[in-house]
Amino acid sequence: MPTWILWLSPVPLSGLAAVLWNTWTSRDRGAAQAKESVEQYARFLKAMDAPDPARDLAATRLRKCPGAR
């Protein structure tokens, strides 16, 4: 097999993968059930309210830095 085929094969394969991914993500999923939507939103809010150690560490470092705003 010629080596140029091996070098150029990622180009059409990545294009094909992009088309397939776009087709999959834009499919019709139907109407969501109200109870499931409310439960998912409640889970989302709980995750957003959870403490974030990385954010807390960054805030601590900014307070210690004399040149920080």
C-alpha positions in Angstrom: 0.0 0.0 0.0 1.4 3.4 -0.9 2.4 5.5 2.0 0.6 8.6 0.7 -2.7 6.8 1.2 -1.8 6.3 4.9 -0.8 10.0 5.2 -3.9 11.3 3.5 -6.5 8.9 4.9 -7.2 10.9 8.1 -8.5 13.8 6.0 -11.6 12.1 4.5 -12.1 9.9 7.7 -12.2 13.0 9.9 -14.7 14.6 7.5 -16.9 11.5 7.6 -16.6 11.4 11.4 -17.8 15.1 11.5 -20.8 14.3 9.3 -21.8 11.3 11.3 -21.4 13.2 14.6 -23.5 16.1 13.3 -26.2 13.7 12.1 -26.2 12.0 15.5 -26.4 15.2 17.6 -29.1 16.9 15.5 -31.5 13.9 15.5 -35.1 14.4 16.7 -35.2 13.3 20.3 -38.9 13.8 20.8 -40.6 15.6 23.6 -39.1 15.4 27.1 -41.3 14.2 30.0 -42.0 17.1 32.5 -40.9 15.1 35.5 -37.6 14.0 34.0 -36.9 17.6 32.9 -37.6 18.9 36.4 -35.4 16.2 38.0 -32.5 16.9 35.6 -32.8 20.7 36.3 -32.7 20.0 40.1 -29.6 17.8 39.6 -28.0 20.6 37.6 -28.7 23.2 40.3 -27.3 20.9 43.0 -24.1 20.5 40.9 -23.8 24.2 40.4 -24.2 24.9 44.2 -21.6 22.3 45.1 -18.3 23.7 46.4 -15.5 23.9 43.8 -12.1 23.3 45.3 -10.3 24.7 42.3 -12.2 28.0 42.4 -11.6 28.3 46.1 -7.8 27.6 45.6 -7.7 30.3 42.9 -9.5 32.8 45.1 -7.0 32.1 47.9 -4.0 32.6 45.7 -5.5 35.9 44.3 -5.9 37.2 47.9 -2.3 36.4 48.7 -1.0 38.1 45.5 -0.2 41.8 46.3 -0.6 42.8 42.6 -4.0 41.2 42.2 -7.1 43.3 41.8 
